Amino acid sequence: MIQDLFNNNNYLGYKFPEPQYLGAKYIHRGWIAKFIPETVYTVLDAFGGSQSIAYMMKQLGKKTITNDFMSFNNQIGKALIENSNTKLTSIDTDILFSENSNPEEYNLMETLFSDLFFTREEAAFADSFRSNVCKLDNPYKQSMALSVMCRSMTRKVTMGHFAHTQALNYASNPARIKRNRSLIRPLKELFLDLLPQYNAAVFDNQEHNESYNENVLDLLPKLEDIDLVYFDPPYCNSHADYQSFYHLLETFVEYWKDKQFVNGTKRYEPKRISGFDKNSEAINNFRKMFEFSQKIPTWLISYNDRSYPDIDTMKAMIEPYRNVKVEKKTYSSGRGGKGSVAGSSEILLICTKKTMFN
């Protein structure tokens, strides 16, 4: 039987805070849910990203394990998937908005990003906020604080990413401001606007959910008793380099002290190795991923028909392990996320166990 997203479910009234993230599957979550077998209990979202699909799995009452090798995405997983009841209070925000607790240690945002993505005043505010996160008395509160501030930062930057150097130019353009007043709103104001949405999204689905921050090839061999894995890997040739787009958020969360910062956007170097964002590495690592997933009965794989490797190559790599069915949605515009060029298709590969009759 196929899971009906609209079955009577106590958790569907909760709302995931709408993401502004390249490749987020937020708009596809109802479509993906149709292909989740009703008998599935434990699910793994192996490339959690914005966490919108992991959140949907949690809403469906599944024991949900989510993973992403980027720390800022893992913080969302901690705040909204693993966390079952902890919210930020006005006392917590007073702590977060207090003066910088260690200006000599916490000045990285001002040093790197003043007059690039933020005014010096706003960058200094971000440093002050970051210095106070550790004062919160609960790790889930810390994750919530970091998640909401990262979302606030993307709200202030046109296109919601940090792979360009036009942020302050756009923020001084009256036409752009008219379309998006967030460009000139203070980070503190944006944070306070967003926080109620994140607090309202916290719920307990009566399962022990977990959020990991690992390379998927390291994590898969460690996990047991997974019924379904959802893979949404970077789409090579379609904005696969998430570290270049979201380096500022990763720098803010990790507060790097051992990195170089390069090029016009002050991206950290060296980058972490995902193994899935370069054509030269992707095929070999997909093969490893499928080999490590043999003990998981059902795989769902989001993909795009303009990505590398192509769909036929992906099927050929999967077929030694699973039967493969291809579902697709064709984009009428380019606003659906990574690879969503008008006329291209979002692909879902539905991979089920072979039987003795195959």
Phi and psi in degrees as a GROMACS rama.xvg file:
@    title "Ramachandran Plot"
@    xaxis  label "Phi"
@    yaxis  label "Psi"
@TYPE xy
-99.2767  136.537  ILE-2
-62.8078  127.876  GLN-3
-95.2189  114.051  ASP-4
-56.9763  -25.8788  LEU-5
-102.13  17.9791  PHE-6
-58.544  157.078  ASN-7
-62.2456  111.008  ASN-8
-142.107  127.99  ASN-9
-67.5311  -15.4743  ASN-10
-99.8229  -6.97367  TYR-11
-74.2325  -10.5285  LEU-12
-76.5999  -15.0244  GLY-13
-79.1807  148.599  TYR-14
-122.741  126.711  LYS-15
-72.2561  132.263  PHE-16
-61.1562  120.898  PRO-17
-56.9323  126.987  GLU-18
-84.0408  162.943  PRO-19
-128.476  78.2785  GLN-20
-143.903  127.626  TYR-21
-58.9203  125.864  LEU-22
85.9936  -1.22562  GLY-23
-59.0832  137.484  ALA-24
-93.8241  19.7354  LYS-25
-52.681  -44.1368  TYR-26
-75.2839  -11.51  ILE-27
-105.285  4.26739  HIS-28
-65.0262  -36.2742  ARG-29
-66.2212  -39.1394  GLY-30
-64.7008  -45.4982  TRP-31
-64.6253  -38.268  ILE-32
-59.9689  -29.2526  ALA-33
-62.3258  -20.3631  LYS-34
-106.518  15.4318  PHE-35
-93.2763  116.086  ILE-36
-58.5826  140.828  PRO-37
-63.8406  -26.5099  GLU-38
-78.3916  -8.78074  THR-39
-65.513  135.428  VAL-40
-111.357  -55.2322  TYR-41
-106.99  128.097  THR-42
-123.444  150.627  VAL-43
-121.12  123.616  LEU-44
-98.0551  102.428  ASP-45
-78.6993  -25.7142  ALA-46
-125.121  74.1937  PHE-47
-61.6702  -33.6672  GLY-48
53.5567  -124.93  GLY-49
-66.3184  -16.5854  SER-50
79.0182  12.9231  GLN-51
-68.5153  -34.0922  SER-52
-77.3746  -40.3475  ILE-53
-58.1684  -40.4825  ALA-54
-63.8347  -40.7109  TYR-55
-62.6395  -40.0522  MET-56
-61.3227  -42.0731  MET-57
-62.3407  -41.3563  LYS-58
-61.5432  -31.9054  GLN-59
-78.3103  3.61151  LEU-60
84.3138  12.7622  GLY-61
-81.8494  149.331  LYS-62
-70.8742  116.818  LYS-63
-113.716  123.15  THR-64
-113.08  124.306  ILE-65
-121.425  153.617  THR-66
-147.432  144.289  ASN-67
-154.772  141.139  ASP-68
-81.4694  -6.18236  PHE-69
-91.9203  131.745  MET-70
-65.2755  -37.888  SER-71
-67.7533  -31.0238  PHE-72
-71.449  -37.1677  ASN-73
-61.7499  -34.4156  ASN-74
-62.8758  -37.866  GLN-75
-63.5663  -41.97  ILE-76
-60.905  -40.7128  GLY-77
-64.615  -42.1468  LYS-78
-72.998  -36.7453  ALA-79
-118.447  -16.0518  LEU-80
-105.775  -57.0452  ILE-81
-70.6227  -40.307  GLU-82
-68.9394  132.615  ASN-83
-111.908  -16.5969  SER-84
-155.062  -2.69458  ASN-85
-89.2924  128.949  THR-86
-127.269  163.538  LYS-87
-88.3062  136.68  LEU-88
-106.514  174.134  THR-89
-64.6579  -30.3545  SER-90
-63.5675  -40.8265  ILE-91
-64.6643  -42.9579  ASP-92
-67.2319  -33.1031  THR-93
-60.9984  -40.1906  ASP-94
-64.2143  -47.1653  ILE-95
-63.8038  -33.6617  LEU-96
-92.5423  6.54296  PHE-97
-76.2573  174.893  SER-98
-62.6992  157.531  GLU-99
-56.4691  122.475  ASN-100
-78.916  -15.3596  SER-101
-156.941  77.0038  ASN-102
-60.2896  -28.5662  PRO-103
-70.9757  -30.5968  GLU-104
-90.8683  -37.2406  GLU-105
-107.5  81.9813  TYR-106
-141.911  15.0224  ASN-107
-66.441  -41.6857  LEU-108
-65.8031  -42.5594  MET-109
-64.6489  -41.6529  GLU-110
-64.1194  -42.5457  THR-111
-88.6406  -43.0931  LEU-112
-114.581  1.10498  PHE-113
-60.3703  135.968  SER-114
62.9832  14.9541  ASP-115
-116.232  -64.2722  LEU-116
-106.453  -26.1625  PHE-117
-136.223  157.428  PHE-118
-65.2788  162.279  THR-119
-59.9809  -37.7084  ARG-120
-63.293  -44.1535  GLU-121
-68.5438  -39.1196  GLU-122
-63.8881  -40.2087  ALA-123
-65.3591  -36.7948  ALA-124
-61.4992  -42.9562  PHE-125
-61.302  -40.2976  ALA-126
-62.7492  -44.3033  ASP-127
-61.3645  -46.6303  SER-128
-55.5233  -48.7111  PHE-129
-62.284  -34.7856  ARG-130
-65.779  -23.4717  SER-131
-98.7683  -8.12691  ASN-132
-58.4517  -41.276  VAL-133
-66.7021  -13.5208  CYS-134
-77.7283  -16.081  LYS-135
-68.8407  144.197  LEU-136
-89.6308  12.5361  ASP-137
-149.843  133.499  ASN-138
-63.2421  -29.3546  PRO-139
-73.3348  -32.3443  TYR-140
-63.8578  -40.5849  LYS-141
-62.5184  -43.6012  GLN-142
-64.4429  -39.6328  SER-143
-63.9105  -44.0204  MET-144
-60.5441  -46.0186  ALA-145
-65.4849  -40.8504  LEU-146
-63.7291  -45.262  SER-147
-69.1709  -37.9522  VAL-148
-68.4738  -38.8314  MET-149
-61.1183  -41.8395  CYS-150
-65.5346  -36.2987  ARG-151
-62.7407  -39.9704  SER-152
-64.4034  -40.8416  MET-153
-67.8649  -29.0383  THR-154
-65.128  -30.0378  ARG-155
-83.1182  -7.20004  LYS-156
-117.95  122.365  VAL-157
-54.0816  135.432  THR-158
77.4537  -7.94778  MET-159
70.2567  17.974  GLY-160
-141.132  177.053  HIS-161
-124.985  33.8546  PHE-162
-101.695  20.9114  ALA-163
-138.992  168.567  HIS-164
-118.79  24.1561  THR-165
-106.047  11.6305  GLN-166
-56.0994  -50.0209  ALA-167
-74.7377  -29.4515  LEU-168
-62.9272  -44.509  ASN-169
-63.9621  -37.4545  TYR-170
-72.1751  -8.6057  ALA-171
-108.209  7.74128  SER-172
-96.9799  111.893  ASN-173
-56.3618  -35.4365  PRO-174
-66.3052  -41.3836  ALA-175
-70.2044  -38.4377  ARG-176
-63.2585  -37.9842  ILE-177
-61.8794  -36.6982  LYS-178
-77.0902  -29.0706  ARG-179
-149.099  91.1459  ASN-180
-68.0018  -14.3013  ARG-181
-60.5122  -23.1713  SER-182
-59.6892  -26.8711  LEU-183
-116.503  4.6139  ILE-184
-83.6734  143.579  ARG-185
-64.7337  149.369  PRO-186
-57.3352  -39.097  LEU-187
-60.7848  -43.4701  LYS-188
-64.8733  -43.4663  GLU-189
-62.4656  -42.4075  LEU-190
-58.5514  -47.3882  PHE-191
-67.6493  -29.0577  LEU-192
-70.8729  -38.8837  ASP-193
-80.7993  -31.6322  LEU-194
-54.0455  -43.7618  LEU-195
-58.9823  -34.1858  PRO-196
-64.3185  -41.9198  GLN-197
-70.8156  -42.7961  TYR-198
-60.1635  -41.436  ASN-199
-68.8608  -19.3913  ALA-200
-84.0383  -8.66541  ALA-201
-78.0118  129.062  VAL-202
-155.202  163.806  PHE-203
-109.288  114.576  ASP-204
-95.6549  16.8258  ASN-205
66.7726  22.8903  GLN-206
-124.932  158.148  GLU-207
-90.5705  89.9388  HIS-208
-88.786  153.981  ASN-209
-139.8  149.146  GLU-210
-124.205  125.044  SER-211
-111.016  158.322  TYR-212
-130.473  72.3352  ASN-213
-138.614  163.043  GLU-214
-69.3409  134.451  ASN-215
-59.3272  -31.2332  VAL-216
-71.3583  -23.753  LEU-217
-82.9757  -33.3157  ASP-218
-77.7409  -43.5004  LEU-219
-52.7953  -45.0159  LEU-220
-64.8359  -17.6035  PRO-221
-86.1918  -20.0579  LYS-222
-91.9824  145.839  LEU-223
-126.411  156.046  GLU-224
59.094  42.2954  ASP-225
-93.7742  129.482  ILE-226
-88.4972  -32.6009  ASP-227
-147.451  137.628  LEU-228
-118.324  135.472  VAL-229
-108.473  120.913  TYR-230
-108.217  125.487  PHE-231
-129.128  71.3548  ASP-232
-71.277  163.708  PRO-233
-56.663  142.875  PRO-234
-95.274  102.272  TYR-235
-56.0696  137.146  CYS-236
80.3557  2.34241  ASN-237
-138.828  74.6251  SER-238
54.3449  50.2438  HIS-239
-81.4167  -17.7727  ALA-240
-89.8212  79.5348  ASP-241
-65.3741  -27.2545  TYR-242
-67.1243  -31.9133  GLN-243
-73.2479  -32.5639  SER-244
-78.8088  -32.5358  PHE-245
-124.347  26.4155  TYR-246
-59.3836  -36.409  HIS-247
-63.0315  -40.7687  LEU-248
-65.9453  -39.9708  LEU-249
-66.8361  -40.207  GLU-250
-62.4337  -40.9603  THR-251
-63.6943  -44.5028  PHE-252
-72.3374  -48.1373  VAL-253
-77.4277  -25.8131  GLU-254
50.7784  60.6778  TYR-255
-54.6559  134.73  TRP-256
-121.179  -6.87591  LYS-257
-121.264  26.1082  ASP-258
-117.447  155.584  LYS-259
-91.3399  157.018  GLN-260
-123.479  120.513  PHE-261
-121.266  165.449  VAL-262
56.3284  -176.108  ASN-263
-65.8348  -22.6743  GLY-264
-94.8891  -1.94938  THR-265
60.4536  44.495  LYS-266
-73.4243  143.477  ARG-267
-71.3414  150.699  TYR-268
-145.974  135.05  GLU-269
-77.3344  153.431  PRO-270
-78.9638  159.046  LYS-271
-71.126  151.809  ARG-272
-97.5509  115.167  ILE-273
-91.0812  -34.0542  SER-274
85.823  -0.855186  GLY-275
-125.747  3.65956  PHE-276
-107.843  6.97721  ASP-277
-128.664  135.316  LYS-278
-55.6193  -36.0171  ASN-279
-68.2241  -18.4698  SER-280
-112.627  -20.0931  GLU-281
-62.2934  -49.4692  ALA-282
-61.8748  -46.3141  ILE-283
-60.7597  -39.3129  ASN-284
-76.8801  -30.7666  ASN-285
-62.2004  -42.8421  PHE-286
-59.1599  -43.9711  ARG-287
-62.4243  -43.1261  LYS-288
-61.0171  -43.605  MET-289
-68.4695  -37.6299  PHE-290
-62.7337  -42.8384  GLU-291
-70.7203  -14.4544  PHE-292
-99.7699  9.6523  SER-293
-59.1338  -31.4845  GLN-294
-81.3401  -5.7234  LYS-295
-93.5526  119.683  ILE-296
-61.5412  -44.8218  PRO-297
-121.304  134.095  THR-298
-119.803  135.492  TRP-299
-116.549  130.013  LEU-300
-127.267  114.598  ILE-301
-80.3039  139.442  SER-302
-155.691  -176.958  TYR-303
-143.017  143.647  ASN-304
-77.4021  2.9443  ASP-305
-108.469  8.39492  ARG-306
-94.4628  167.445  SER-307
-114.181  133.44  TYR-308
-72.3056  165.546  PRO-309
-74.3088  172.631  ASP-310
-61.2707  -41.4913  ILE-311
-63.018  -38.6808  ASP-312
-66.8188  -41.6481  THR-313
-59.7862  -45.5692  MET-314
-60.8491  -42.3559  LYS-315
-62.6344  -34.423  ALA-316
-74.2943  -29.8155  MET-317
-82.9927  -35.3565  ILE-318
-60.3377  -26.639  GLU-319
-62.7659  -20.8261  PRO-320
-109.678  -33.0127  TYR-321
-145.014  153.366  ARG-322
-71.7129  144.913  ASN-323
-125.848  128.612  VAL-324
-119.598  138.552  LYS-325
-108.051  121.37  VAL-326
-110.956  149.775  GLU-327
-145.219  151.61  LYS-328
-127.193  127.842  LYS-329
-91.9851  134.366  THR-330
-81.6787  132.12  TYR-331
-91.2984  -14.189  SER-332
-141.788  -178.704  SER-333
-102.719  31.6961  GLY-334
-111.022  21.4498  ARG-335
-102.095  7.80984  GLY-336
112.808  -164.635  GLY-337
-58.2789  132.772  LYS-338
75.6949  4.1714  GLY-339
-86.12  54.6978  SER-340
-69.9047  139.006  VAL-341
-53.6306  129.256  ALA-342
96.5325  -17.0137  GLY-343
-82.3714  171.734  SER-344
-126.192  138.209  SER-345
-80.3289  129.267  GLU-346
-111.278  140.907  ILE-347
-124.225  116.618  LEU-348
-91.7975  118.491  LEU-349
-102.969  112.484  ILE-350
-115.85  115.095  CYS-351
-121.41  158.01  THR-352
-63.6414  141.862  LYS-353
-73.5059  149.884  LYS-354
-110.347  174.681  THR-355
-65.2338  -13.9387  MET-356
-94.4584  -6.50958  PHE-357
